Amino acid sequence: MTRFEPTAASVDPDRVLLDDDARAALVRAATALRSEAVRADRRYLAIGPELSGTSQAWEVAPGPGGEFWPIRQVDGEGAEARRYAWFEAMVDDRGGLSDQPMAVEDLVDDEFQRTITRDGFEALWAAATRAGER
């Protein structure tokens, strides 16, 4: 009788048995790869107070329909700046994280809006107070 030796083609990946450490390592690796892929597609935008009365900056990420959704937002400047995020406070007495998607064609420089760097956005984010903390 010939002994069956599994090959890559004969193993159902949904049925491969992994010990807990191997499973945890695989989940961590897949999560890190997905996070890097999503982060690579993020865009950063800013507008001055001319359009809405206040300066705003956004970090937007691609959604399933091809549009980009705000995931972090800074409203205002200097000591008055507040920040909103899907993983922190999304709304307070002064405003909230935008709930409207942006189309790819909206992610360009124009008379009101400009693209900014990730570092530029991070500096605004770090200087802003978390919504609801004042």
N, CA, C and O atoms as CSV, one atom per row, in Angstrom:
chain,resi,resn,atom,element,x,y,z
A,1,MET,N,N,0.833,-1.161,0.000
A,1,MET,CA,C,0.000,0.000,0.000
A,1,MET,C,C,0.895,1.247,0.000
A,1,MET,O,O,1.869,1.323,0.749
A,2,THR,N,N,0.555,2.206,-0.837
A,2,THR,CA,C,1.315,3.451,-0.931
A,2,THR,C,C,0.783,4.450,0.088
A,2,THR,O,O,-0.426,4.622,0.245
A,3,ARG,N,N,1.701,5.094,0.765
A,3,ARG,CA,C,1.304,6.088,1.762
A,3,ARG,C,C,0.999,7.405,1.057
A,3,ARG,O,O,1.741,7.831,0.173
A,4,PHE,N,N,-0.108,8.051,1.458
A,4,PHE,CA,C,-0.482,9.335,0.867
A,4,PHE,C,C,0.356,10.443,1.490
A,4,PHE,O,O,0.420,10.580,2.711
A,5,GLU,N,N,0.992,11.225,0.640
A,5,GLU,CA,C,1.752,12.396,1.087
A,5,GLU,C,C,1.049,13.635,0.534
A,5,GLU,O,O,0.965,13.788,-0.685
A,6,PRO,N,N,0.546,14.513,1.381
A,6,PRO,CA,C,-0.144,15.703,0.868
A,6,PRO,C,C,0.816,16.642,0.152
A,6,PRO,O,O,1.976,16.786,0.538
A,7,THR,N,N,0.318,17.263,-0.880
A,7,THR,CA,C,1.078,18.285,-1.599
A,7,THR,C,C,0.301,19.591,-1.497
A,7,THR,O,O,-0.837,19.609,-1.029
A,8,ALA,N,N,0.916,20.673,-1.933
A,8,ALA,CA,C,0.233,21.972,-1.889
A,8,ALA,C,C,-1.071,21.913,-2.658
A,8,ALA,O,O,-2.047,22.546,-2.257
A,9,ALA,N,N,-1.111,21.171,-3.749
A,9,ALA,CA,C,-2.310,21.088,-4.573
A,9,ALA,C,C,-3.396,20.233,-3.928
A,9,ALA,O,O,-4.572,20.393,-4.256
A,10,SER,N,N,-3.029,19.325,-3.016
A,10,SER,CA,C,-4.020,18.419,-2.449
A,10,SER,C,C,-4.517,18.854,-1.070
A,10,SER,O,O,-5.391,18.197,-0.503
A,11,VAL,N,N,-3.989,19.930,-0.525
A,11,VAL,CA,C,-4.381,20.376,0.810
A,11,VAL,C,C,-5.358,21.526,0.701
A,11,VAL,O,O,-5.072,22.535,0.057
A,12,ASP,N,N,-6.495,21.377,1.319
A,12,ASP,CA,C,-7.477,22.449,1.385
A,12,ASP,C,C,-6.996,23.443,2.444
A,12,ASP,O,O,-6.913,23.082,3.618
A,13,PRO,N,N,-6.672,24.697,2.058
A,13,PRO,CA,C,-6.118,25.651,3.022
A,13,PRO,C,C,-7.071,25.967,4.171
A,13,PRO,O,O,-6.625,26.383,5.240
A,14,ASP,N,N,-8.370,25.778,3.971
A,14,ASP,CA,C,-9.318,26.016,5.048
A,14,ASP,C,C,-9.341,24.876,6.065
A,14,ASP,O,O,-9.947,24.998,7.130
A,15,ARG,N,N,-8.687,23.784,5.734
A,15,ARG,CA,C,-8.711,22.626,6.622
A,15,ARG,C,C,-7.328,22.277,7.176
A,15,ARG,O,O,-7.170,21.266,7.861
A,16,VAL,N,N,-6.338,23.103,6.883
A,16,VAL,CA,C,-5.007,22.858,7.414
A,16,VAL,C,C,-5.042,23.100,8.918
A,16,VAL,O,O,-5.509,24.141,9.378
A,17,LEU,N,N,-4.551,22.145,9.665
A,17,LEU,CA,C,-4.544,22.274,11.116
A,17,LEU,C,C,-3.235,22.906,11.563
A,17,LEU,O,O,-2.150,22.422,11.240
A,18,LEU,N,N,-3.357,23.988,12.308
A,18,LEU,CA,C,-2.188,24.677,12.842
A,18,LEU,C,C,-2.284,24.681,14.359
A,18,LEU,O,O,-3.375,24.750,14.926
A,19,ASP,N,N,-1.134,24.606,15.003
A,19,ASP,CA,C,-1.187,24.754,16.449
A,19,ASP,C,C,-1.468,26.225,16.766
A,19,ASP,O,O,-1.402,27.075,15.879
A,20,ASP,N,N,-1.779,26.523,18.024
A,20,ASP,CA,C,-2.181,27.878,18.391
A,20,ASP,C,C,-1.118,28.924,18.078
A,20,ASP,O,O,-1.447,30.024,17.632
A,21,ASP,N,N,0.156,28.596,18.306
A,21,ASP,CA,C,1.228,29.555,18.032
A,21,ASP,C,C,1.339,29.848,16.540
A,21,ASP,O,O,1.496,31.002,16.139
A,22,ALA,N,N,1.259,28.814,15.729
A,22,ALA,CA,C,1.349,29.002,14.280
A,22,ALA,C,C,0.146,29.784,13.763
A,22,ALA,O,O,0.292,30.665,12.915
A,23,ARG,N,N,-1.033,29.466,14.267
A,23,ARG,CA,C,-2.239,30.182,13.864
A,23,ARG,C,C,-2.124,31.660,14.247
A,23,ARG,O,O,-2.433,32.533,13.437
A,24,ALA,N,N,-1.687,31.941,15.461
A,24,ALA,CA,C,-1.541,33.325,15.916
A,24,ALA,C,C,-0.517,34.074,15.066
A,24,ALA,O,O,-0.728,35.238,14.725
A,25,ALA,N,N,0.574,33.425,14.727
A,25,ALA,CA,C,1.601,34.059,13.896
A,25,ALA,C,C,1.056,34.350,12.502
A,25,ALA,O,O,1.339,35.403,11.932
A,26,LEU,N,N,0.282,33.427,11.955
A,26,LEU,CA,C,-0.311,33.629,10.635
A,26,LEU,C,C,-1.311,34.781,10.651
A,26,LEU,O,O,-1.330,35.595,9.728
A,27,VAL,N,N,-2.126,34.854,11.671
A,27,VAL,CA,C,-3.099,35.945,11.792
A,27,VAL,C,C,-2.378,37.280,11.924
A,27,VAL,O,O,-2.772,38.261,11.295
A,28,ARG,N,N,-1.316,37.326,12.743
A,28,ARG,CA,C,-0.549,38.578,12.890
A,28,ARG,C,C,0.064,39.004,11.567
A,28,ARG,O,O,0.022,40.184,11.219
A,29,ALA,N,N,0.629,38.066,10.826
A,29,ALA,CA,C,1.260,38.387,9.543
A,29,ALA,C,C,0.224,38.880,8.533
A,29,ALA,O,O,0.464,39.865,7.834
A,30,ALA,N,N,-0.924,38.205,8.449
A,30,ALA,CA,C,-1.971,38.613,7.512
A,30,ALA,C,C,-2.526,39.982,7.877
A,30,ALA,O,O,-2.787,40.803,6.997
A,31,THR,N,N,-2.707,40.229,9.162
A,31,THR,CA,C,-3.208,41.528,9.616
A,31,THR,C,C,-2.216,42.632,9.280
A,31,THR,O,O,-2.613,43.706,8.829
A,32,ALA,N,N,-0.936,42.378,9.495
A,32,ALA,CA,C,0.095,43.380,9.189
A,32,ALA,C,C,0.149,43.678,7.697
A,32,ALA,O,O,0.267,44.837,7.298
A,33,LEU,N,N,0.064,42.639,6.872
A,33,LEU,CA,C,0.080,42.850,5.421
A,33,LEU,C,C,-1.133,43.643,4.955
A,33,LEU,O,O,-1.004,44.550,4.133
A,34,ARG,N,N,-2.297,43.310,5.470
A,34,ARG,CA,C,-3.507,44.032,5.095
A,34,ARG,C,C,-3.415,45.488,5.548
A,34,ARG,O,O,-3.785,46.398,4.806
A,35,SER,N,N,-2.928,45.701,6.748
A,35,SER,CA,C,-2.787,47.056,7.269
A,35,SER,C,C,-1.848,47.888,6.402
A,35,SER,O,O,-2.134,49.052,6.119
A,36,GLU,N,N,-0.743,47.306,5.986
A,36,GLU,CA,C,0.201,48.016,5.119
A,36,GLU,C,C,-0.425,48.330,3.760
A,36,GLU,O,O,-0.227,49.418,3.219
A,37,ALA,N,N,-1.173,47.386,3.215
A,37,ALA,CA,C,-1.808,47.604,1.909
A,37,ALA,C,C,-2.836,48.723,1.992
A,37,ALA,O,O,-2.896,49.574,1.105
A,38,VAL,N,N,-3.642,48.731,3.045
A,38,VAL,CA,C,-4.647,49.776,3.205
A,38,VAL,C,C,-3.969,51.119,3.436
A,38,VAL,O,O,-4.369,52.127,2.852
A,39,ARG,N,N,-2.946,51.139,4.285
A,39,ARG,CA,C,-2.245,52.392,4.577
A,39,ARG,C,C,-1.596,52.968,3.321
A,39,ARG,O,O,-1.521,54.188,3.175
A,40,ALA,N,N,-1.133,52.127,2.428
A,40,ALA,CA,C,-0.483,52.593,1.201
A,40,ALA,C,C,-1.452,53.360,0.313
A,40,ALA,O,O,-1.033,54.231,-0.449
A,41,ASP,N,N,-2.745,53.048,0.400
A,41,ASP,CA,C,-3.749,53.715,-0.431
A,41,ASP,C,C,-4.366,54.936,0.229
A,41,ASP,O,O,-5.222,55.585,-0.372
A,42,ARG,N,N,-3.958,55.264,1.438
A,42,ARG,CA,C,-4.552,56.409,2.120
A,42,ARG,C,C,-4.103,57.715,1.478
A,42,ARG,O,O,-2.995,57.817,0.952
A,43,ARG,N,N,-4.974,58.696,1.530
A,43,ARG,CA,C,-4.690,60.017,0.978
A,43,ARG,C,C,-4.910,61.049,2.078
A,43,ARG,O,O,-5.640,60.803,3.038
A,44,TYR,N,N,-4.278,62.192,1.928
A,44,TYR,CA,C,-4.349,63.253,2.924
A,44,TYR,C,C,-4.698,64.559,2.230
A,44,TYR,O,O,-4.051,64.947,1.257
A,45,LEU,N,N,-5.728,65.239,2.737
A,45,LEU,CA,C,-6.248,66.449,2.117
A,45,LEU,C,C,-6.447,67.526,3.167
A,45,LEU,O,O,-6.629,67.228,4.348
A,46,ALA,N,N,-6.412,68.776,2.736
A,46,ALA,CA,C,-6.681,69.894,3.636
A,46,ALA,C,C,-7.403,70.989,2.878
A,46,ALA,O,O,-7.205,71.167,1.676
A,47,ILE,N,N,-8.250,71.727,3.602
A,47,ILE,CA,C,-8.884,72.919,3.050
A,47,ILE,C,C,-8.681,74.055,4.037
A,47,ILE,O,O,-8.539,73.835,5.239
A,48,GLY,N,N,-8.668,75.268,3.514
A,48,GLY,CA,C,-8.592,76.446,4.358
A,48,GLY,C,C,-9.980,76.860,4.799
A,48,GLY,O,O,-10.964,76.221,4.427
A,49,PRO,N,N,-10.072,77.913,5.582
A,49,PRO,CA,C,-11.368,78.352,6.111
A,49,PRO,C,C,-12.273,79.025,5.077
A,49,PRO,O,O,-13.433,79.308,5.378
A,50,GLU,N,N,-11.778,79.285,3.885
A,50,GLU,CA,C,-12.565,79.991,2.875
A,50,GLU,C,C,-13.850,79.266,2.492
A,50,GLU,O,O,-14.861,79.916,2.227
A,51,LEU,N,N,-13.835,77.960,2.458
A,51,LEU,CA,C,-14.984,77.191,1.972
A,51,LEU,C,C,-16.040,76.968,3.049
A,51,LEU,O,O,-17.225,77.202,2.812
A,52,SER,N,N,-15.616,76.515,4.238
A,52,SER,CA,C,-16.593,76.137,5.259
A,52,SER,C,C,-16.529,76.990,6.521
A,52,SER,O,O,-17.296,76.765,7.457
A,53,GLY,N,N,-15.636,77.954,6.557
A,53,GLY,CA,C,-15.505,78.782,7.744
A,53,GLY,C,C,-14.469,78.274,8.729
A,53,GLY,O,O,-14.112,78.983,9.670
A,54,THR,N,N,-13.983,77.066,8.529
A,54,THR,CA,C,-12.938,76.514,9.383
A,54,THR,C,C,-11.985,75.679,8.535
A,54,THR,O,O,-12.376,75.122,7.509
A,55,SER,N,N,-10.756,75.600,8.965
A,55,SER,CA,C,-9.799,74.723,8.281
A,55,SER,C,C,-10.101,73.282,8.646
A,55,SER,O,O,-10.508,72.989,9.770
A,56,GLN,N,N,-9.900,72.393,7.699
A,56,GLN,CA,C,-10.097,70.973,7.951
A,56,GLN,C,C,-9.017,70.181,7.228
A,56,GLN,O,O,-8.504,70.601,6.191
A,57,ALA,N,N,-8.687,69.041,7.790
A,57,ALA,CA,C,-7.772,68.103,7.141
A,57,ALA,C,C,-8.322,66.702,7.355
A,57,ALA,O,O,-8.922,66.412,8.389
A,58,TRP,N,N,-8.113,65.836,6.369
A,58,TRP,CA,C,-8.633,64.475,6.436
A,58,TRP,C,C,-7.573,63.455,6.057
A,58,TRP,O,O,-6.695,63.705,5.232
A,59,GLU,N,N,-7.690,62.296,6.691
A,59,GLU,CA,C,-7.036,61.087,6.204
A,59,GLU,C,C,-8.177,60.236,5.676
A,59,GLU,O,O,-9.114,59.925,6.411
A,60,VAL,N,N,-8.103,59.860,4.409
A,60,VAL,CA,C,-9.167,59.072,3.803
A,60,VAL,C,C,-8.597,57.740,3.323
A,60,VAL,O,O,-7.438,57.652,2.917
A,61,ALA,N,N,-9.433,56.711,3.380
A,61,ALA,CA,C,-9.024,55.363,2.975
A,61,ALA,C,C,-10.029,54.833,1.957
A,61,ALA,O,O,-11.205,55.195,1.994
A,62,PRO,N,N,-9.567,53.975,1.049
A,62,PRO,CA,C,-10.481,53.447,0.033
A,62,PRO,C,C,-11.554,52.555,0.633
A,62,PRO,O,O,-11.298,51.759,1.536
A,63,GLY,N,N,-12.769,52.711,0.103
A,63,GLY,CA,C,-13.885,51.873,0.512
A,63,GLY,C,C,-14.192,50.841,-0.553
A,63,GLY,O,O,-13.534,50.820,-1.594
A,64,PRO,N,N,-15.166,49.990,-0.322
A,64,PRO,CA,C,-15.463,48.905,-1.260
A,64,PRO,C,C,-16.011,49.361,-2.605
A,64,PRO,O,O,-15.907,48.620,-3.583
A,65,GLY,N,N,-16.586,50.549,-2.687
A,65,GLY,CA,C,-17.171,51.015,-3.941
A,65,GLY,C,C,-16.247,51.897,-4.763
A,65,GLY,O,O,-16.674,52.492,-5.753
A,66,GLY,N,N,-14.977,51.988,-4.361
A,66,GLY,CA,C,-14.031,52.802,-5.093
A,66,GLY,C,C,-13.937,54.237,-4.591
A,66,GLY,O,O,-13.059,54.989,-5.014
A,67,GLU,N,N,-14.852,54.624,-3.676
A,67,GLU,CA,C,-14.768,55.958,-3.110
A,67,GLU,C,C,-13.827,55.936,-1.896
A,67,GLU,O,O,-13.433,54.866,-1.431
A,68,PHE,N,N,-13.479,57.099,-1.400
A,68,PHE,CA,C,-12.596,57.201,-0.238
A,68,PHE,C,C,-13.397,57.761,0.937
A,68,PHE,O,O,-14.151,58.722,0.782
A,69,TRP,N,N,-13.226,57.153,2.109
A,69,TRP,CA,C,-13.971,57.532,3.306
A,69,TRP,C,C,-13.039,58.166,4.325
A,69,TRP,O,O,-11.937,57.666,4.552
A,70,PRO,N,N,-13.472,59.275,4.950
A,70,PRO,CA,C,-12.672,59.870,6.021
A,70,PRO,C,C,-12.562,58.907,7.205
A,70,PRO,O,O,-13.565,58.365,7.669
A,71,ILE,N,N,-11.348,58.703,7.682
A,71,ILE,CA,C,-11.160,57.878,8.872
A,71,ILE,C,C,-10.594,58.690,10.028
A,71,ILE,O,O,-10.764,58.333,11.193
A,72,ARG,N,N,-9.914,59.795,9.689
A,72,ARG,CA,C,-9.468,60.758,10.706
A,72,ARG,C,C,-9.666,62.156,10.128
A,72,ARG,O,O,-9.553,62.373,8.922
A,73,GLN,N,N,-9.965,63.096,11.022
A,73,GLN,CA,C,-10.251,64.460,10.572
A,73,GLN,C,C,-9.788,65.431,11.642
A,73,GLN,O,O,-9.945,65.169,12.835
A,74,VAL,N,N,-9.219,66.549,11.221
A,74,VAL,CA,C,-8.851,67.642,12.124
A,74,VAL,C,C,-9.643,68.865,11.686
A,74,VAL,O,O,-9.604,69.251,10.518
A,75,ASP,N,N,-10.365,69.476,12.628
A,75,ASP,CA,C,-11.119,70.702,12.370
A,75,ASP,C,C,-10.477,71.846,13.141
A,75,ASP,O,O,-10.202,71.711,14.334
A,76,GLY,N,N,-10.238,72.956,12.481
A,76,GLY,CA,C,-9.682,74.135,13.136
A,76,GLY,C,C,-8.168,74.144,13.112
A,76,GLY,O,O,-7.524,73.240,12.580
A,77,GLU,N,N,-7.617,75.196,13.707
A,77,GLU,CA,C,-6.167,75.369,13.736
A,77,GLU,C,C,-5.703,75.742,15.132
A,77,GLU,O,O,-6.494,76.208,15.952
A,78,GLY,N,N,-4.432,75.541,15.400
A,78,GLY,CA,C,-3.814,75.962,16.652
A,78,GLY,C,C,-4.489,75.369,17.874
A,78,GLY,O,O,-4.850,74.193,17.892
A,79,ALA,N,N,-4.656,76.202,18.898
A,79,ALA,CA,C,-5.218,75.744,20.174
A,79,ALA,C,C,-6.678,75.316,20.058
A,79,ALA,O,O,-7.183,74.586,20.911
A,80,GLU,N,N,-7.352,75.766,19.012
A,80,GLU,CA,C,-8.770,75.426,18.825
A,80,GLU,C,C,-8.982,74.137,18.026
A,80,GLU,O,O,-10.118,73.684,17.892
A,81,ALA,N,N,-7.926,73.548,17.501
A,81,ALA,CA,C,-8.067,72.362,16.637
A,81,ALA,C,C,-8.582,71.168,17.431
A,81,ALA,O,O,-8.117,70.881,18.534
A,82,ARG,N,N,-9.545,70.488,16.845
A,82,ARG,CA,C,-10.072,69.248,17.423
A,82,ARG,C,C,-9.906,68.133,16.417
A,82,ARG,O,O,-9.911,68.353,15.206
A,83,ARG,N,N,-9.759,66.923,16.947
A,83,ARG,CA,C,-9.604,65.776,16.059
A,83,ARG,C,C,-10.711,64.755,16.290
A,83,ARG,O,O,-11.197,64.567,17.405
A,84,TYR,N,N,-11.088,64.107,15.197
A,84,TYR,CA,C,-12.148,63.094,15.200
A,84,TYR,C,C,-11.633,61.875,14.441
A,84,TYR,O,O,-10.874,62.009,13.482
A,85,ALA,N,N,-12.044,60.701,14.868
A,85,ALA,CA,C,-11.639,59.466,14.192
A,85,ALA,C,C,-12.665,58.385,14.458
A,85,ALA,O,O,-13.388,58.430,15.453
A,86,TRP,N,N,-12.724,57.409,13.559
A,86,TRP,CA,C,-13.672,56.309,13.742
A,86,TRP,C,C,-13.326,55.494,14.979
A,86,TRP,O,O,-14.197,54.820,15.528
A,87,PHE,N,N,-12.059,55.536,15.437
A,87,PHE,CA,C,-11.641,54.730,16.582
A,87,PHE,C,C,-11.528,55.564,17.861
A,87,PHE,O,O,-11.164,55.036,18.911
A,88,GLU,N,N,-11.837,56.861,17.781
A,88,GLU,CA,C,-11.867,57.740,18.953
A,88,GLU,C,C,-13.247,58.385,18.982
A,88,GLU,O,O,-14.235,57.763,18.594
A,89,ALA,N,N,-13.312,59.618,19.438
A,89,ALA,CA,C,-14.584,60.347,19.421
A,89,ALA,C,C,-14.926,60.718,17.981
A,89,ALA,O,O,-14.111,61.304,17.268
A,90,MET,N,N,-16.129,60.372,17.569
A,90,MET,CA,C,-16.554,60.682,16.206
A,90,MET,C,C,-17.356,61.970,16.138
A,90,MET,O,O,-17.534,62.533,15.058
A,91,VAL,N,N,-17.847,62.446,17.291
A,91,VAL,CA,C,-18.659,63.660,17.301
A,91,VAL,C,C,-18.570,64.298,18.685
A,91,VAL,O,O,-18.387,63.610,19.689
A,92,ASP,N,N,-18.702,65.628,18.722
A,92,ASP,CA,C,-18.807,66.346,19.987
A,92,ASP,C,C,-19.667,67.579,19.767
A,92,ASP,O,O,-20.351,67.678,18.749
A,93,ASP,N,N,-19.645,68.522,20.705
A,93,ASP,CA,C,-20.508,69.696,20.607
A,93,ASP,C,C,-20.118,70.657,19.489
A,93,ASP,O,O,-20.891,71.559,19.165
A,94,ARG,N,N,-18.943,70.488,18.893
A,94,ARG,CA,C,-18.493,71.391,17.831
A,94,ARG,C,C,-18.533,70.784,16.431
A,94,ARG,O,O,-18.472,71.520,15.446
A,95,GLY,N,N,-18.629,69.510,16.326
A,95,GLY,CA,C,-18.606,68.903,14.997
A,95,GLY,C,C,-18.454,67.400,15.068
A,95,GLY,O,O,-18.784,66.768,16.071
A,96,GLY,N,N,-17.940,66.832,13.964
A,96,GLY,CA,C,-17.765,65.391,13.941
A,96,GLY,C,C,-17.084,64.929,12.669
A,96,GLY,O,O,-16.895,65.692,11.722
A,97,LEU,N,N,-16.725,63.673,12.676
A,97,LEU,CA,C,-16.089,63.038,11.532
A,97,LEU,C,C,-17.072,63.009,10.362
A,97,LEU,O,O,-18.222,62.601,10.523
A,98,SER,N,N,-16.627,63.435,9.213
A,98,SER,CA,C,-17.491,63.445,8.029
A,98,SER,C,C,-18.021,62.047,7.744
A,98,SER,O,O,-17.297,61.058,7.863
A,99,ASP,N,N,-19.286,61.980,7.370
A,99,ASP,CA,C,-19.888,60.689,7.021
A,99,ASP,C,C,-20.110,60.564,5.523
A,99,ASP,O,O,-20.854,59.693,5.072
A,100,GLN,N,N,-19.470,61.429,4.755
A,100,GLN,CA,C,-19.637,61.416,3.312
A,100,GLN,C,C,-18.380,60.907,2.610
A,100,GLN,O,O,-17.272,61.321,2.953
A,101,PRO,N,N,-18.537,60.017,1.639
A,101,PRO,CA,C,-17.366,59.543,0.902
A,101,PRO,C,C,-16.880,60.593,-0.089
A,101,PRO,O,O,-17.606,61.527,-0.429
A,102,MET,N,N,-15.654,60.426,-0.541
A,102,MET,CA,C,-15.075,61.289,-1.563
A,102,MET,C,C,-14.735,60.422,-2.766
A,102,MET,O,O,-14.161,59.342,-2.628
A,103,ALA,N,N,-15.096,60.905,-3.936
A,103,ALA,CA,C,-14.741,60.188,-5.161
A,103,ALA,C,C,-13.276,60.451,-5.479
A,103,ALA,O,O,-12.705,61.438,-5.016
A,104,VAL,N,N,-12.672,59.579,-6.260
A,104,VAL,CA,C,-11.268,59.725,-6.625
A,104,VAL,C,C,-11.013,61.098,-7.232
A,104,VAL,O,O,-9.986,61.717,-6.952
A,105,GLU,N,N,-11.930,61.579,-8.057
A,105,GLU,CA,C,-11.732,62.886,-8.691
A,105,GLU,C,C,-11.797,64.039,-7.695
A,105,GLU,O,O,-11.392,65.155,-8.021
A,106,ASP,N,N,-12.305,63.787,-6.471
A,106,ASP,CA,C,-12.325,64.815,-5.425
A,106,ASP,C,C,-10.985,64.936,-4.700
A,106,ASP,O,O,-10.788,65.866,-3.917
A,107,LEU,N,N,-10.074,64.017,-4.952
A,107,LEU,CA,C,-8.822,63.953,-4.200
A,107,LEU,C,C,-7.677,64.670,-4.897
A,107,LEU,O,O,-6.545,64.187,-4.908
A,108,VAL,N,N,-7.973,65.805,-5.470
A,108,VAL,CA,C,-6.963,66.562,-6.211
A,108,VAL,C,C,-6.903,67.989,-5.678
A,108,VAL,O,O,-7.819,68.453,-4.999
A,109,ASP,N,N,-5.824,68.665,-5.995
A,109,ASP,CA,C,-5.701,70.074,-5.631
A,109,ASP,C,C,-6.655,70.900,-6.480
A,109,ASP,O,O,-6.778,70.679,-7.685
A,110,ASP,N,N,-7.327,71.851,-5.847
A,110,ASP,CA,C,-8.145,72.806,-6.586
A,110,ASP,C,C,-8.094,74.138,-5.843
A,110,ASP,O,O,-7.214,74.346,-5.007
A,111,GLU,N,N,-9.026,75.038,-6.139
A,111,GLU,CA,C,-8.947,76.363,-5.536
A,111,GLU,C,C,-9.182,76.359,-4.027
A,111,GLU,O,O,-8.758,77.295,-3.350
A,112,PHE,N,N,-9.836,75.350,-3.482
A,112,PHE,CA,C,-10.122,75.297,-2.050
A,112,PHE,C,C,-9.326,74.220,-1.304
A,112,PHE,O,O,-9.023,74.388,-0.122
A,113,GLN,N,N,-8.998,73.158,-1.955
A,113,GLN,CA,C,-8.438,71.970,-1.317
A,113,GLN,C,C,-7.054,71.682,-1.852
A,113,GLN,O,O,-6.758,71.944,-3.018
A,114,ARG,N,N,-6.203,71.139,-0.987
A,114,ARG,CA,C,-4.874,70.734,-1.432
A,114,ARG,C,C,-4.528,69.383,-0.809
A,114,ARG,O,O,-4.962,69.063,0.297
A,115,THR,N,N,-3.755,68.614,-1.528
A,115,THR,CA,C,-3.257,67.373,-0.954
A,115,THR,C,C,-2.098,67.737,-0.036
A,115,THR,O,O,-1.351,68.678,-0.303
A,116,ILE,N,N,-1.958,66.986,1.039
A,116,ILE,CA,C,-0.857,67.188,1.967
A,116,ILE,C,C,-0.168,65.851,2.195
A,116,ILE,O,O,-0.700,64.804,1.827
A,117,THR,N,N,1.001,65.884,2.795
A,117,THR,CA,C,1.739,64.652,3.054
A,117,THR,C,C,1.208,63.972,4.319
A,117,THR,O,O,0.513,64.583,5.130
A,118,ARG,N,N,1.547,62.724,4.456
A,118,ARG,CA,C,1.174,62.003,5.671
A,118,ARG,C,C,1.800,62.685,6.885
A,118,ARG,O,O,1.143,62.845,7.914
A,119,ASP,N,N,3.078,63.089,6.771
A,119,ASP,CA,C,3.740,63.768,7.884
A,119,ASP,C,C,3.040,65.077,8.223
A,119,ASP,O,O,2.896,65.427,9.395
A,120,GLY,N,N,2.605,65.799,7.191
A,120,GLY,CA,C,1.865,67.035,7.423
A,120,GLY,C,C,0.580,66.788,8.179
A,120,GLY,O,O,0.238,67.533,9.098
A,121,PHE,N,N,-0.136,65.739,7.793
A,121,PHE,CA,C,-1.371,65.404,8.496
A,121,PHE,C,C,-1.072,64.976,9.922
A,121,PHE,O,O,-1.764,65.396,10.849
A,122,GLU,N,N,-0.052,64.146,10.115
A,122,GLU,CA,C,0.284,63.661,11.460
A,122,GLU,C,C,0.630,64.816,12.388
A,122,GLU,O,O,0.308,64.766,13.576
A,123,ALA,N,N,1.284,65.864,11.867
A,123,ALA,CA,C,1.608,67.032,12.695
A,123,ALA,C,C,0.327,67.745,13.137
A,123,ALA,O,O,0.206,68.141,14.297
A,124,LEU,N,N,-0.628,67.909,12.216
A,124,LEU,CA,C,-1.912,68.514,12.573
A,124,LEU,C,C,-2.649,67.665,13.599
A,124,LEU,O,O,-3.226,68.188,14.552
A,125,TRP,N,N,-2.625,66.345,13.396
A,125,TRP,CA,C,-3.310,65.408,14.285
A,125,TRP,C,C,-2.725,65.472,15.693
A,125,TRP,O,O,-3.464,65.506,16.677
A,126,ALA,N,N,-1.404,65.488,15.785
A,126,ALA,CA,C,-0.734,65.507,17.086
A,126,ALA,C,C,-1.021,66.806,17.847
A,126,ALA,O,O,-1.105,66.801,19.075
A,127,ALA,N,N,-1.169,67.896,17.131
A,127,ALA,CA,C,-1.397,69.196,17.779
A,127,ALA,C,C,-2.856,69.400,18.201
A,127,ALA,O,O,-3.140,70.240,19.055
A,128,ALA,N,N,-3.766,68.650,17.619
A,128,ALA,CA,C,-5.193,68.835,17.897
A,128,ALA,C,C,-5.600,68.103,19.180
A,128,ALA,O,O,-5.009,67.091,19.553
A,129,THR,N,N,-6.619,68.641,19.837
A,129,THR,CA,C,-7.175,68.016,21.030
A,129,THR,C,C,-8.231,67.008,20.623
A,129,THR,O,O,-9.024,67.260,19.715
A,130,ARG,N,N,-8.241,65.873,21.292
A,130,ARG,CA,C,-9.257,64.854,21.005
A,130,ARG,C,C,-10.644,65.429,21.279
A,130,ARG,O,O,-10.865,66.074,22.305
A,131,ALA,N,N,-11.559,65.196,20.372
A,131,ALA,CA,C,-12.920,65.712,20.504
A,131,ALA,C,C,-13.512,65.295,21.851
A,131,ALA,O,O,-13.323,64.169,22.311
A,132,GLY,N,N,-14.230,66.230,22.467
A,132,GLY,CA,C,-14.886,65.949,23.733
A,132,GLY,C,C,-14.007,66.120,24.958
A,132,GLY,O,O,-14.486,65.953,26.080
A,133,GLU,N,N,-12.727,66.449,24.773
A,133,GLU,CA,C,-11.838,66.589,25.927
A,133,GLU,C,C,-11.755,68.009,26.462
A,133,GLU,O,O,-11.131,68.225,27.500
A,134,ARG,N,N,-12.355,68.980,25.801
A,134,ARG,CA,C,-12.382,70.350,26.312
A,134,ARG,C,C,-13.786,70.780,26.569
A,134,ARG,O,O,-14.017,71.908,27.004
